[in-house]
Amino acid sequence: MGEVGLWKHRGVCKQALNETIVEENLFKREFPRETFRFQACLYRKVVVLLYPDDLPALFCRRVASSFPDVFARISVQSFLAAKVELCKFPKTFAQQILRTWAFGWCTSRRMHEPICLPCLFCCGAGSDCQVHYFSCFKLWEILGSIDGEPLPADGLAALGVESLSVVALVRVVAASLAYHHVRASRFSEIPFQDGTAKF
């Protein structure tokens, strides 16, 4: 570790230590008979300072590049609020939502495959690209036939970040699972030579 890095870590540890001491004093005043877990508290503070959570900023950058026209409707704060909601879901559900918000679907465009496939739901209006799937009427009609919900107003609404309702977030999970199931089950049927998908 370089000298600059060492001093940076010393500064972080000092800040975390000072914050923990303050927290300990407050805790002892409020709960004089309880034991304050000093080391656990210090550890959490050091981890947060050394490795800050940059996922909300990442999500914002990805959404801004994918939906520039409507990006103004959300902010980093939107994703920070979403983090609280995600904690209410099972880990497998939360993972699918995070994967979707990070635009991490395994589409042929994202995987840089030699041929970018057409929409796997055969809507005829787009390519195998995650941005397309958030406005693909075929995909959302399928989901709507199951849950009875109307089509999302636009791609950003389909991401569920604005409403953060349970229904919207479950639909994000369903969309991700539906896409990856279709991709996996029909992969061998796609003739890569001409780039067409004849299901």
C-alpha positions in Angstrom: 0.0 0.0 0.0 1.4 3.4 -1.0 2.0 6.2 1.5 -1.1 8.2 0.3 -3.3 5.1 0.7 -2.0 4.5 4.2 -2.8 8.1 5.3 -6.2 7.8 3.7 -6.9 4.6 5.7 -5.6 6.2 8.9 -8.0 9.2 8.3 -10.9 6.9 7.7 -10.1 4.8 10.9 -9.8 8.0 12.9 -13.1 9.3 11.7 -14.8 5.9 12.3 -13.3 5.8 15.8 -14.5 9.3 16.7 -18.0 8.5 15.4 -18.2 5.3 17.3 -17.1 7.0 20.6 -19.8 9.6 20.1 -22.4 6.8 19.5 -21.2 4.9 22.5 -21.6 8.0 24.8 -25.2 8.5 23.4 -26.0 4.8 23.9 -24.7 4.8 27.5 -26.9 7.8 28.3 -30.0 6.2 26.8 -29.4 2.6 27.9 -27.1 2.6 31.0 -27.6 -1.1 31.8 -27.1 -2.3 28.3 -23.7 -3.3 26.7 -22.6 -1.2 23.7 -21.0 -3.4 21.0 -18.1 -1.1 20.3 -16.1 -3.3 17.9 -19.1 -4.2 15.8 -20.2 -0.6 15.5 -16.6 0.5 14.6 -16.4 -2.3 12.0 -19.6 -1.2 10.3 -18.5 2.4 10.2 -15.0 1.6 8.7 -16.6 -0.6 6.0 -19.0 2.1 5.0 -16.3 4.7 4.8 -13.8 2.5 2.9 -16.3 1.0 0.6 -19.2 3.4 0.1 -22.3 2.1 -1.6 -22.1 3.3 -5.2 -25.0 1.3 -6.6 -27.5 4.1 -6.6 -25.1 6.3 -8.7 -24.5 3.3 -11.0 -28.2 2.8 -11.5 -28.7 6.5 -12.2 -26.0 6.5 -14.9 -27.5 3.4 -16.6 -31.0 4.8 -16.6 -29.7 8.2 -17.8 -28.0 6.5 -20.8 -31.0 4.3 -21.6 -33.9 6.8 -21.0 -32.4 10.3 -21.4 -35.8 11.9 -22.2 -37.4 10.9 -18.9 -34.3 10.6 -16.7 -35.2 13.9 -14.9 -38.0 12.0 -13.1 -35.6 10.1 -10.9 -32.4 10.7 -8.9 -29.9 9.0 -6.6 -32.4 9.5 -3.8 -35.0 7.4 -5.7 -32.7 4.4 -5.6 -31.7 5.1 -1.9 -35.5 4.9 -1.1 -35.7 1.8 -3.2 -33.0 0.1 -1.2 -35.4 0.2 1.9 -38.1 -1.5 -0.2 -35.8 -4.2 -1.5 -34.9 -5.2 2.0 -38.5 -6.4 2.4 -38.1 -8.9 -0.5 -36.5 -12.3 -0.5 -32.9 -12.2 -1.6 -33.6 -13.9 -4.9 -36.2 -11.3 -5.8 -34.0 -8.4 -4.7 -31.1 -9.8 -6.8 -33.3 -9.9 -10.0 -34.4 -6.3 -9.4 -30.8 -5.1 -8.9 -29.8 -7.0 -12.0 -32.5 -5.3 -14.0 -31.7 -1.8 -12.7 -28.1 -2.3 -13.5 -29.2 -3.3 -17.0 -27.5 -6.7 -16.6 -29.8 -8.9 -18.6 -27.9 -11.4 -20.8 -29.2 -10.0 -24.1 -27.3 -10.6 -27.4 -26.5 -6.8 -27.6 -25.0 -6.7 -24.1 -23.1 -9.9 -24.6 -21.6 -8.4 -27.9 -22.7 -11.5 -29.8 -21.8 -11.5 -33.5 -25.5 -11.1 -34.5 -27.8 -8.9 -32.4 -31.0 -10.9 -32.4 -34.5 -9.6 -32.9 -37.0 -9.3 -29.9 -37.3 -12.8 -28.4 -41.0 -12.2 -27.8 -41.5 -11.6 -31.6 -43.1 -8.2 -31.3 -41.3 -7.2 -34.5 -40.6 -3.7 -33.2 -37.1 -4.0 -31.6 -33.9 -6.0 -31.1 -32.7 -8.2 -28.3 -31.8 -5.3 -26.0 -32.9 -4.7 -22.5 -34.0 -1.1 -23.2 -36.4 -2.4 -25.9 -37.9 -5.0 -23.5 -39.1 -2.2 -21.1 -41.3 -0.9 -23.9 -42.0 -4.3 -25.6 -45.8 -4.5 -25.7 -45.7 -8.3 -26.2 -43.8 -8.9 -22.9 -46.0 -6.6 -20.9 -49.2 -8.0 -22.4 -48.1 -11.4 -21.2 -47.4 -10.1 -17.7 -50.6 -8.2 -17.8 -52.6 -11.3 -18.7 -51.3 -12.8 -15.4 -51.6 -10.0 -13.0 -54.3 -7.9 -14.6 -52.2 -4.7 -14.5 -52.2 -2.2 -17.5 -49.2 -1.7 -19.7 -46.5 0.6 -18.2 -46.6 4.2 -19.5 -43.0 4.0 -20.6 -39.7 2.2 -20.0 -38.9 4.1 -16.9 -42.3 3.3 -15.4 -41.7 -0.4 -16.2 -38.5 -0.3 -14.0 -40.7 0.3 -11.0 -38.3 2.9 -9.4 -40.9 5.7 -9.4 -43.8 3.9 -7.7 -41.8 1.4 -5.7 -45.1 -0.5 -5.2 -44.9 -4.3 -4.5 -46.8 -5.0 -7.7 -44.4 -2.9 -9.8 -41.3 -4.5 -8.3 -42.7 -8.0 -8.6 -43.4 -7.3 -12.3 -39.7 -6.3 -12.7 -38.8 -9.7 -11.3 -41.3 -11.5 -13.5 -40.0 -9.6 -16.6 -36.4 -10.6 -15.8 -37.3 -14.3 -15.2 -39.5 -14.4 -18.3 -36.8 -13.0 -20.5 -34.1 -15.3 -19.2 -36.4 -18.4 -19.4 -37.3 -17.7 -23.0 -33.6 -17.0 -23.9 -32.5 -20.2 -22.3 -35.3 -22.5 -23.6 -35.2 -21.2 -27.2 -31.5 -20.5 -27.6 -30.9 -23.6 -29.7 -33.8 -22.7 -32.0 -32.2 -19.4 -33.1 -30.4 -19.7 -36.4 -27.4 -17.4 -35.9 -26.4 -17.5 -39.7 -29.0 -15.0 -40.8 -29.9 -13.4 -37.4 -33.6 -14.2 -37.6 -35.5 -16.0 -34.8 -38.2 -18.4 -36.0 -39.9 -19.7 -33.0 
